Amino acid sequence: MNQNDMLAHVAVIESHTAALRAEILMLPDEPQAELEPDVPDDLEPPLEPPPPVLSLPALVREVTLTTEQTRDLERLFRCSTFMPGGTREAYNLDGLSKSGRLNDISRHLSLGGVAVIAALRFTGRRHLLEQLYGISQNLRGTLALHFGFRGWVIHDPGEKTHGQITPMESLMANAFIAQLAWTFRQNQGVDPKYKAHADFWEKYLLTDSVGYWNKRTGRTKPPFVEMDLAHPYAASIRLSHYLYKFTNNVIWRNERDRQVNVLMDELFLVGDRYVVGHFINSLKTGRLSHAIQHAEYFGEFITSIADLGFEGVLSETVITRFARTVNFMIDGKTPGLMKGANGVAGTYFSPLLGKDWMMQPMEHPRGSAYTMRARGYALMAFWDRTGEIKALSKQVDNGVFCQPIVGLIGAGSR
């Protein structure tokens, strides 16, 4: 890219950034009316868009699905829970929940768990709630006292974080715990055992998790802990959201809304999609970093974004732009490649942002089936009007990029 082209790209980014900073949060209890575009009389009206999926509860209920709908949903959820490594078996959420390792919960169990809860949102199948209950039972059995509070620590021998609780892993793990607990709270009328687990995890979150970070950081109000990386920061928004739903305390709602605004201010709007940096620069001290978030971490980031979309925390405009980001990143024709600005694996967006932005180093190709599996990429298909994300999940499911995936939804009892 020559200097004139680069300057032109930067100018476009700056003009879109001003519009992006004006984007506001759509709260579930304060819906905003959207202006209907004027359609000339001589043009046919556009096709009706799919119904929004905002604020879809994870409730056990009767849901009638056609065979085609069941198959499509199955592919999307399986694609988000598939075991990395090419083995023909479902992501072993049961085993991960028994490990007692903070990094297993934050990095793997949480991602697959979001997909299972998403499946419950759309299907209402009781056996999915039972799977989550089993995960919760395992997690309760692994809680232990660390530094005076119940929780988990990192298990990574040889690393300096071994035996520690880091802000990043804590935020990502506890965001899932909070989501899991709220799922039980929503279904507490189905069986008293779900209420018992909701009560247990609510107490853990407000007493042990908040208590630990209050003692460690000395902060007496949210945020008790922050992380300047985009993927744990998105998880922290989920944590604040669910704590607000549990407590109905406006302090958590205000924190959630503040965090959303911080995140939105960090994004660049390029066309109809976002560019996501690896860092939240407003939280950094010293030299700012303009590394682009690579696909593995973006998969963790977008899993939280999908959950915030299902919860109605983000406006449909915002969540649809994130879906377009995923759509842009994925190359559904060539295994191992992503649609980078130059069509080359590993160059996601960086030329669009000029010389001050650099690509993030990585261990494996961006956009490969490995990257898409067991992360929230496929969940964004619900806001993808092009159908490309859904199509790629079908390719993954049918073994085009990897071995076929076993069932998740199935025909289990309700």
Contacts in CASP RR format, 6 or more apart in sequence:
PFRMAT RR
TARGET T0000
AUTHOR 0000-0000-0000
METHOD contacts of the structure
MODEL  1
MNQNDMLAHVAVIESHTAALRAEILMLPDEPQAELEPDVPDDLEPPLEPP
PPVLSLPALVREVTLTTEQTRDLERLFRCSTFMPGGTREAYNLDGLSKSG
RLNDISRHLSLGGVAVIAALRFTGRRHLLEQLYGISQNLRGTLALHFGFR
GWVIHDPGEKTHGQITPMESLMANAFIAQLAWTFRQNQGVDPKYKAHADF
WEKYLLTDSVGYWNKRTGRTKPPFVEMDLAHPYAASIRLSHYLYKFTNNV
IWRNERDRQVNVLMDELFLVGDRYVVGHFINSLKTGRLSHAIQHAEYFGE
FITSIADLGFEGVLSETVITRFARTVNFMIDGKTPGLMKGANGVAGTYFS
PLLGKDWMMQPMEHPRGSAYTMRARGYALMAFWDRTGEIKALSKQVDNGV
FCQPIVGLIGAGSR
1 9 0 8 1.000
1 351 0 8 1.000
1 354 0 8 1.000
6 351 0 8 1.000
6 354 0 8 1.000
6 355 0 8 1.000
9 351 0 8 1.000
9 352 0 8 1.000
9 353 0 8 1.000
9 354 0 8 1.000
10 353 0 8 1.000
10 354 0 8 1.000
12 270 0 8 1.000
12 271 0 8 1.000
13 268 0 8 1.000
13 269 0 8 1.000
13 270 0 8 1.000
13 275 0 8 1.000
13 352 0 8 1.000
13 353 0 8 1.000
16 268 0 8 1.000
16 269 0 8 1.000
16 270 0 8 1.000
16 271 0 8 1.000
17 268 0 8 1.000
17 269 0 8 1.000
19 269 0 8 1.000
20 264 0 8 1.000
20 267 0 8 1.000
20 268 0 8 1.000
20 269 0 8 1.000
20 274 0 8 1.000
21 264 0 8 1.000
21 265 0 8 1.000
23 264 0 8 1.000
23 315 0 8 1.000
23 317 0 8 1.000
23 318 0 8 1.000
24 315 0 8 1.000
25 257 0 8 1.000
25 260 0 8 1.000
25 261 0 8 1.000
25 313 0 8 1.000
25 314 0 8 1.000
25 315 0 8 1.000
26 32 0 8 1.000
26 312 0 8 1.000
26 314 0 8 1.000
26 315 0 8 1.000
26 316 0 8 1.000
27 257 0 8 1.000
27 313 0 8 1.000
28 54 0 8 1.000
28 55 0 8 1.000
28 311 0 8 1.000
28 312 0 8 1.000
28 313 0 8 1.000
32 315 0 8 1.000
39 45 0 8 1.000
39 46 0 8 1.000
49 385 0 8 1.000
50 382 0 8 1.000
50 385 0 8 1.000
52 316 0 8 1.000
53 309 0 8 1.000
53 310 0 8 1.000
53 382 0 8 1.000
53 383 0 8 1.000
54 309 0 8 1.000
54 310 0 8 1.000
54 311 0 8 1.000
54 312 0 8 1.000
54 316 0 8 1.000
54 319 0 8 1.000
55 310 0 8 1.000
55 311 0 8 1.000
55 312 0 8 1.000
56 121 0 8 1.000
56 122 0 8 1.000
56 310 0 8 1.000
57 121 0 8 1.000
57 186 0 8 1.000
58 117 0 8 1.000
58 118 0 8 1.000
58 120 0 8 1.000
58 121 0 8 1.000
58 182 0 8 1.000
58 183 0 8 1.000
58 186 0 8 1.000
58 187 0 8 1.000
59 120 0 8 1.000
59 121 0 8 1.000
59 124 0 8 1.000
59 186 0 8 1.000
59 187 0 8 1.000
60 120 0 8 1.000
60 124 0 8 1.000
60 125 0 8 1.000
60 126 0 8 1.000
60 129 0 8 1.000
60 187 0 8 1.000
60 190 0 8 1.000
60 414 0 8 1.000
61 124 0 8 1.000
62 124 0 8 1.000
62 414 0 8 1.000
63 122 0 8 1.000
63 123 0 8 1.000
63 124 0 8 1.000
63 125 0 8 1.000
65 73 0 8 1.000
65 123 0 8 1.000
70 123 0 8 1.000
70 409 0 8 1.000
70 410 0 8 1.000
72 390 0 8 1.000
73 119 0 8 1.000
73 122 0 8 1.000
73 123 0 8 1.000
73 409 0 8 1.000
74 397 0 8 1.000
74 407 0 8 1.000
74 408 0 8 1.000
74 409 0 8 1.000
74 410 0 8 1.000
75 378 0 8 1.000
75 390 0 8 1.000
75 393 0 8 1.000
75 394 0 8 1.000
75 396 0 8 1.000
75 397 0 8 1.000
76 378 0 8 1.000
76 379 0 8 1.000
76 381 0 8 1.000
76 382 0 8 1.000
76 390 0 8 1.000
76 393 0 8 1.000
77 115 0 8 1.000
77 116 0 8 1.000
77 118 0 8 1.000
77 119 0 8 1.000
77 378 0 8 1.000
77 379 0 8 1.000
77 408 0 8 1.000
77 409 0 8 1.000
78 90 0 8 1.000
78 397 0 8 1.000
78 405 0 8 1.000
78 406 0 8 1.000
78 407 0 8 1.000
78 408 0 8 1.000
79 372 0 8 1.000
79 373 0 8 1.000
79 377 0 8 1.000
79 378 0 8 1.000
79 393 0 8 1.000
79 396 0 8 1.000
79 397 0 8 1.000
79 405 0 8 1.000
80 111 0 8 1.000
80 112 0 8 1.000
80 114 0 8 1.000
80 115 0 8 1.000
80 118 0 8 1.000
80 303 0 8 1.000
80 373 0 8 1.000
80 374 0 8 1.000
80 375 0 8 1.000
80 376 0 8 1.000
80 377 0 8 1.000
80 378 0 8 1.000
80 379 0 8 1.000
81 90 0 8 1.000
81 91 0 8 1.000
81 93 0 8 1.000
81 112 0 8 1.000
81 113 0 8 1.000
81 115 0 8 1.000
81 116 0 8 1.000
81 374 0 8 1.000
81 408 0 8 1.000
82 90 0 8 1.000
82 91 0 8 1.000
82 373 0 8 1.000
82 374 0 8 1.000
82 396 0 8 1.000
82 402 0 8 1.000
82 405 0 8 1.000
83 89 0 8 1.000
83 90 0 8 1.000
83 91 0 8 1.000
83 92 0 8 1.000
83 373 0 8 1.000
83 374 0 8 1.000
84 370 0 8 1.000
84 373 0 8 1.000
84 374 0 8 1.000
85 370 0 8 1.000
86 370 0 8 1.000
86 402 0 8 1.000
86 403 0 8 1.000
87 403 0 8 1.000
88 403 0 8 1.000
88 404 0 8 1.000
88 405 0 8 1.000
88 406 0 8 1.000
89 406 0 8 1.000
90 405 0 8 1.000
90 406 0 8 1.000
90 407 0 8 1.000
90 408 0 8 1.000
91 108 0 8 1.000
91 112 0 8 1.000
91 374 0 8 1.000
93 109 0 8 1.000
93 112 0 8 1.000
93 113 0 8 1.000
93 116 0 8 1.000
93 131 0 8 1.000
93 135 0 8 1.000
94 134 0 8 1.000
94 135 0 8 1.000
94 138 0 8 1.000
95 138 0 8 1.000
96 104 0 8 1.000
96 105 0 8 1.000
96 108 0 8 1.000
96 109 0 8 1.000
97 105 0 8 1.000
97 109 0 8 1.000
97 134 0 8 1.000
97 135 0 8 1.000
97 136 0 8 1.000
97 138 0 8 1.000
97 139 0 8 1.000
97 142 0 8 1.000
98 138 0 8 1.000
98 142 0 8 1.000
99 105 0 8 1.000
99 142 0 8 1.000
99 155 0 8 1.000
100 139 0 8 1.000
100 142 0 8 1.000
100 152 0 8 1.000
100 155 0 8 1.000
101 152 0 8 1.000
101 153 0 8 1.000
101 154 0 8 1.000
101 155 0 8 1.000
102 151 0 8 1.000
102 152 0 8 1.000
102 153 0 8 1.000
102 154 0 8 1.000
102 155 0 8 1.000
102 165 0 8 1.000
102 169 0 8 1.000
102 170 0 8 1.000
102 173 0 8 1.000
103 154 0 8 1.000
103 155 0 8 1.000
103 156 0 8 1.000
103 169 0 8 1.000
104 155 0 8 1.000
105 139 0 8 1.000
105 152 0 8 1.000
105 169 0 8 1.000
105 173 0 8 1.000
105 176 0 8 1.000
105 177 0 8 1.000
106 168 0 8 1.000
106 169 0 8 1.000
106 170 0 8 1.000
106 171 0 8 1.000
106 172 0 8 1.000
106 173 0 8 1.000
106 176 0 8 1.000
107 169 0 8 1.000
107 172 0 8 1.000
107 300 0 8 1.000
108 374 0 8 1.000
109 135 0 8 1.000
109 176 0 8 1.000
110 172 0 8 1.000
110 173 0 8 1.000
110 175 0 8 1.000
110 176 0 8 1.000
110 235 0 8 1.000
110 303 0 8 1.000
111 299 0 8 1.000
111 300 0 8 1.000
111 303 0 8 1.000
111 374 0 8 1.000
111 375 0 8 1.000
111 376 0 8 1.000
112 374 0 8 1.000
113 132 0 8 1.000
113 135 0 8 1.000
113 176 0 8 1.000
113 180 0 8 1.000
114 176 0 8 1.000
114 179 0 8 1.000
114 303 0 8 1.000
114 304 0 8 1.000
114 306 0 8 1.000
114 307 0 8 1.000
114 376 0 8 1.000
114 379 0 8 1.000
115 376 0 8 1.000
115 378 0 8 1.000
115 379 0 8 1.000
115 408 0 8 1.000
116 128 0 8 1.000
116 131 0 8 1.000
116 132 0 8 1.000
116 408 0 8 1.000
117 128 0 8 1.000
117 132 0 8 1.000
117 179 0 8 1.000
117 180 0 8 1.000
117 183 0 8 1.000
117 307 0 8 1.000
118 306 0 8 1.000
118 307 0 8 1.000
118 310 0 8 1.000
118 379 0 8 1.000
119 125 0 8 1.000
119 128 0 8 1.000
119 408 0 8 1.000
119 409 0 8 1.000
120 128 0 8 1.000
120 129 0 8 1.000
120 132 0 8 1.000
120 183 0 8 1.000
121 310 0 8 1.000
123 409 0 8 1.000
124 414 0 8 1.000
125 409 0 8 1.000
125 410 0 8 1.000
125 412 0 8 1.000
125 414 0 8 1.000
126 190 0 8 1.000
126 412 0 8 1.000
126 413 0 8 1.000
126 414 0 8 1.000
127 412 0 8 1.000
127 413 0 8 1.000
127 414 0 8 1.000
128 409 0 8 1.000
129 183 0 8 1.000
129 187 0 8 1.000
129 190 0 8 1.000
129 194 0 8 1.000
132 180 0 8 1.000
132 183 0 8 1.000
132 184 0 8 1.000
133 184 0 8 1.000
133 193 0 8 1.000
133 194 0 8 1.000
133 197 0 8 1.000
135 180 0 8 1.000
136 180 0 8 1.000
136 184 0 8 1.000
136 197 0 8 1.000
136 201 0 8 1.000
137 197 0 8 1.000
139 177 0 8 1.000
140 197 0 8 1.000
140 200 0 8 1.000
142 152 0 8 1.000
143 150 0 8 1.000
143 151 0 8 1.000
143 152 0 8 1.000
143 204 0 8 1.000
144 150 0 8 1.000
144 151 0 8 1.000
144 152 0 8 1.000
145 151 0 8 1.000
146 152 0 8 1.000
146 153 0 8 1.000
146 163 0 8 1.000
146 165 0 8 1.000
147 165 0 8 1.000
147 212 0 8 1.000
147 216 0 8 1.000
148 212 0 8 1.000
149 207 0 8 1.000
149 208 0 8 1.000
149 209 0 8 1.000
149 211 0 8 1.000
149 212 0 8 1.000
149 215 0 8 1.000
150 204 0 8 1.000
150 208 0 8 1.000
151 165 0 8 1.000
151 204 0 8 1.000
151 208 0 8 1.000
151 209 0 8 1.000
151 212 0 8 1.000
152 165 0 8 1.000
152 173 0 8 1.000
153 163 0 8 1.000
153 164 0 8 1.000
153 165 0 8 1.000
154 161 0 8 1.000
154 162 0 8 1.000
154 163 0 8 1.000
154 164 0 8 1.000
154 165 0 8 1.000
154 166 0 8 1.000
154 169 0 8 1.000
155 162 0 8 1.000
155 163 0 8 1.000
156 162 0 8 1.000
165 212 0 8 1.000
167 225 0 8 1.000
167 226 0 8 1.000
167 227 0 8 1.000
167 232 0 8 1.000
168 227 0 8 1.000
168 229 0 8 1.000
168 232 0 8 1.000
170 209 0 8 1.000
170 213 0 8 1.000
170 225 0 8 1.000
171 225 0 8 1.000
171 227 0 8 1.000
171 232 0 8 1.000
171 233 0 8 1.000
171 235 0 8 1.000
171 236 0 8 1.000
171 239 0 8 1.000
172 231 0 8 1.000
172 232 0 8 1.000
172 235 0 8 1.000
172 300 0 8 1.000
174 205 0 8 1.000
174 209 0 8 1.000
174 239 0 8 1.000
175 235 0 8 1.000
175 236 0 8 1.000
175 238 0 8 1.000
175 239 0 8 1.000
175 242 0 8 1.000
175 304 0 8 1.000
177 201 0 8 1.000
177 204 0 8 1.000
177 205 0 8 1.000
177 209 0 8 1.000
178 201 0 8 1.000
178 205 0 8 1.000
178 238 0 8 1.000
178 239 0 8 1.000
178 242 0 8 1.000
178 243 0 8 1.000
178 246 0 8 1.000
179 238 0 8 1.000
179 242 0 8 1.000
179 307 0 8 1.000
180 201 0 8 1.000
181 197 0 8 1.000
181 198 0 8 1.000
181 200 0 8 1.000
181 201 0 8 1.000
181 202 0 8 1.000
181 205 0 8 1.000
181 242 0 8 1.000
181 246 0 8 1.000
182 198 0 8 1.000
182 242 0 8 1.000
182 245 0 8 1.000
182 246 0 8 1.000
184 194 0 8 1.000
184 195 0 8 1.000
184 197 0 8 1.000
184 198 0 8 1.000
184 201 0 8 1.000
185 194 0 8 1.000
185 195 0 8 1.000
185 198 0 8 1.000
185 202 0 8 1.000
185 245 0 8 1.000
185 246 0 8 1.000
187 194 0 8 1.000
188 194 0 8 1.000
188 195 0 8 1.000
188 198 0 8 1.000
189 195 0 8 1.000
202 246 0 8 1.000
205 243 0 8 1.000
205 246 0 8 1.000
206 243 0 8 1.000
206 246 0 8 1.000
206 247 0 8 1.000
210 224 0 8 1.000
211 224 0 8 1.000
213 219 0 8 1.000
213 224 0 8 1.000
213 225 0 8 1.000
214 220 0 8 1.000
214 224 0 8 1.000
216 225 0 8 1.000
217 224 0 8 1.000
217 225 0 8 1.000
219 225 0 8 1.000
221 251 0 8 1.000
222 240 0 8 1.000
222 251 0 8 1.000
222 252 0 8 1.000
222 255 0 8 1.000
223 236 0 8 1.000
223 240 0 8 1.000
223 255 0 8 1.000
223 259 0 8 1.000
225 236 0 8 1.000
226 233 0 8 1.000
226 236 0 8 1.000
226 283 0 8 1.000
227 233 0 8 1.000
227 236 0 8 1.000
227 280 0 8 1.000
227 283 0 8 1.000
228 279 0 8 1.000
228 280 0 8 1.000
228 281 0 8 1.000
228 283 0 8 1.000
228 284 0 8 1.000
229 278 0 8 1.000
229 279 0 8 1.000
229 280 0 8 1.000
229 297 0 8 1.000
230 263 0 8 1.000
230 266 0 8 1.000
230 276 0 8 1.000
230 277 0 8 1.000
230 278 0 8 1.000
230 279 0 8 1.000
230 280 0 8 1.000
230 293 0 8 1.000
230 297 0 8 1.000
230 301 0 8 1.000
231 293 0 8 1.000
231 297 0 8 1.000
231 298 0 8 1.000
231 299 0 8 1.000
231 300 0 8 1.000
231 301 0 8 1.000
231 304 0 8 1.000
233 259 0 8 1.000
233 262 0 8 1.000
233 263 0 8 1.000
233 280 0 8 1.000
233 283 0 8 1.000
234 263 0 8 1.000
234 301 0 8 1.000
234 304 0 8 1.000
234 305 0 8 1.000
234 308 0 8 1.000
235 300 0 8 1.000
235 304 0 8 1.000
236 259 0 8 1.000
237 256 0 8 1.000
237 259 0 8 1.000
237 260 0 8 1.000
237 263 0 8 1.000
237 304 0 8 1.000
237 308 0 8 1.000
237 313 0 8 1.000
238 304 0 8 1.000
238 307 0 8 1.000
238 308 0 8 1.000
238 311 0 8 1.000
240 252 0 8 1.000
240 253 0 8 1.000
240 255 0 8 1.000
240 256 0 8 1.000
240 259 0 8 1.000
241 252 0 8 1.000
241 256 0 8 1.000
241 308 0 8 1.000
241 311 0 8 1.000
241 313 0 8 1.000
243 249 0 8 1.000
243 252 0 8 1.000
244 250 0 8 1.000
244 252 0 8 1.000
244 253 0 8 1.000
244 255 0 8 1.000
244 256 0 8 1.000
256 313 0 8 1.000
260 313 0 8 1.000
260 314 0 8 1.000
262 280 0 8 1.000
262 282 0 8 1.000
262 283 0 8 1.000
263 280 0 8 1.000
264 318 0 8 1.000
265 282 0 8 1.000
266 277 0 8 1.000
266 280 0 8 1.000
266 281 0 8 1.000
266 282 0 8 1.000
267 274 0 8 1.000
267 275 0 8 1.000
267 276 0 8 1.000
267 277 0 8 1.000
268 274 0 8 1.000
268 275 0 8 1.000
268 353 0 8 1.000
269 275 0 8 1.000
269 321 0 8 1.000
270 349 0 8 1.000
270 352 0 8 1.000
272 321 0 8 1.000
272 324 0 8 1.000
273 321 0 8 1.000
273 322 0 8 1.000
273 324 0 8 1.000
273 325 0 8 1.000
273 327 0 8 1.000
273 328 0 8 1.000
274 321 0 8 1.000
274 322 0 8 1.000
274 325 0 8 1.000
275 292 0 8 1.000
275 325 0 8 1.000
275 349 0 8 1.000
275 352 0 8 1.000
275 353 0 8 1.000
276 292 0 8 1.000
276 293 0 8 1.000
276 298 0 8 1.000
276 301 0 8 1.000
276 325 0 8 1.000
277 290 0 8 1.000
277 291 0 8 1.000
277 292 0 8 1.000
277 293 0 8 1.000
278 289 0 8 1.000
278 291 0 8 1.000
278 292 0 8 1.000
278 293 0 8 1.000
278 294 0 8 1.000
278 297 0 8 1.000
278 360 0 8 1.000
279 288 0 8 1.000
279 289 0 8 1.000
279 290 0 8 1.000
279 291 0 8 1.000
281 288 0 8 1.000
281 289 0 8 1.000
281 290 0 8 1.000
290 353 0 8 1.000
290 356 0 8 1.000
290 357 0 8 1.000
290 358 0 8 1.000
291 357 0 8 1.000
291 358 0 8 1.000
291 359 0 8 1.000
291 360 0 8 1.000
292 348 0 8 1.000
292 349 0 8 1.000
292 350 0 8 1.000
292 353 0 8 1.000
292 357 0 8 1.000
292 358 0 8 1.000
292 359 0 8 1.000
292 360 0 8 1.000
293 301 0 8 1.000
293 360 0 8 1.000
294 346 0 8 1.000
294 348 0 8 1.000
294 359 0 8 1.000
294 360 0 8 1.000
294 361 0 8 1.000
294 362 0 8 1.000
294 366 0 8 1.000
295 329 0 8 1.000
295 338 0 8 1.000
295 348 0 8 1.000
295 362 0 8 1.000
295 366 0 8 1.000
295 367 0 8 1.000
295 371 0 8 1.000
296 362 0 8 1.000
296 364 0 8 1.000
296 371 0 8 1.000
296 375 0 8 1.000
297 360 0 8 1.000
298 329 0 8 1.000
299 371 0 8 1.000
299 375 0 8 1.000
299 376 0 8 1.000
299 377 0 8 1.000
300 375 0 8 1.000
302 322 0 8 1.000
302 325 0 8 1.000
302 326 0 8 1.000
302 375 0 8 1.000
302 376 0 8 1.000
302 377 0 8 1.000
302 379 0 8 1.000
302 380 0 8 1.000
303 375 0 8 1.000
303 376 0 8 1.000
303 379 0 8 1.000
305 314 0 8 1.000
305 319 0 8 1.000
305 322 0 8 1.000
305 380 0 8 1.000
306 376 0 8 1.000
306 379 0 8 1.000
306 380 0 8 1.000
306 382 0 8 1.000
308 314 0 8 1.000
308 319 0 8 1.000
309 319 0 8 1.000
309 383 0 8 1.000
314 322 0 8 1.000
316 383 0 8 1.000
319 383 0 8 1.000
320 383 0 8 1.000
320 385 0 8 1.000
322 380 0 8 1.000
322 383 0 8 1.000
323 380 0 8 1.000
323 381 0 8 1.000
323 382 0 8 1.000
323 383 0 8 1.000
323 384 0 8 1.000
323 385 0 8 1.000
323 389 0 8 1.000
324 384 0 8 1.000
326 377 0 8 1.000
326 380 0 8 1.000
326 384 0 8 1.000
326 389 0 8 1.000
327 380 0 8 1.000
327 384 0 8 1.000
327 386 0 8 1.000
327 388 0 8 1.000
327 389 0 8 1.000
328 339 0 8 1.000
328 340 0 8 1.000
329 338 0 8 1.000
329 339 0 8 1.000
329 340 0 8 1.000
329 348 0 8 1.000
329 366 0 8 1.000
329 367 0 8 1.000
330 338 0 8 1.000
330 339 0 8 1.000
330 367 0 8 1.000
330 372 0 8 1.000
330 377 0 8 1.000
330 388 0 8 1.000
330 389 0 8 1.000
330 392 0 8 1.000
331 337 0 8 1.000
331 338 0 8 1.000
331 339 0 8 1.000
331 343 0 8 1.000
331 367 0 8 1.000
332 388 0 8 1.000
332 391 0 8 1.000
332 392 0 8 1.000
332 395 0 8 1.000
335 368 0 8 1.000
335 369 0 8 1.000
335 400 0 8 1.000
335 401 0 8 1.000
336 345 0 8 1.000
336 365 0 8 1.000
336 366 0 8 1.000
336 367 0 8 1.000
336 368 0 8 1.000
336 369 0 8 1.000
336 401 0 8 1.000
337 343 0 8 1.000
337 344 0 8 1.000
337 345 0 8 1.000
337 365 0 8 1.000
337 366 0 8 1.000
337 367 0 8 1.000
337 368 0 8 1.000
338 345 0 8 1.000
338 346 0 8 1.000
338 348 0 8 1.000
338 365 0 8 1.000
338 366 0 8 1.000
338 367 0 8 1.000
340 346 0 8 1.000
340 347 0 8 1.000
340 348 0 8 1.000
340 349 0 8 1.000
341 347 0 8 1.000
341 348 0 8 1.000
341 349 0 8 1.000
341 350 0 8 1.000
341 351 0 8 1.000
341 352 0 8 1.000
342 351 0 8 1.000
345 365 0 8 1.000
345 366 0 8 1.000
345 367 0 8 1.000
346 359 0 8 1.000
346 362 0 8 1.000
346 365 0 8 1.000
346 366 0 8 1.000
347 359 0 8 1.000
348 359 0 8 1.000
348 366 0 8 1.000
349 357 0 8 1.000
350 357 0 8 1.000
350 358 0 8 1.000
350 359 0 8 1.000
364 370 0 8 1.000
364 371 0 8 1.000
365 371 0 8 1.000
368 401 0 8 1.000
369 396 0 8 1.000
369 401 0 8 1.000
369 402 0 8 1.000
370 402 0 8 1.000
371 377 0 8 1.000
372 378 0 8 1.000
372 392 0 8 1.000
372 393 0 8 1.000
372 396 0 8 1.000
373 396 0 8 1.000
373 402 0 8 1.000
377 389 0 8 1.000
378 389 0 8 1.000
378 390 0 8 1.000
378 392 0 8 1.000
378 393 0 8 1.000
378 396 0 8 1.000
380 389 0 8 1.000
381 387 0 8 1.000
381 389 0 8 1.000
381 390 0 8 1.000
381 393 0 8 1.000
384 390 0 8 1.000
395 401 0 8 1.000
396 402 0 8 1.000
396 405 0 8 1.000
397 404 0 8 1.000
397 405 0 8 1.000
398 404 0 8 1.000
END
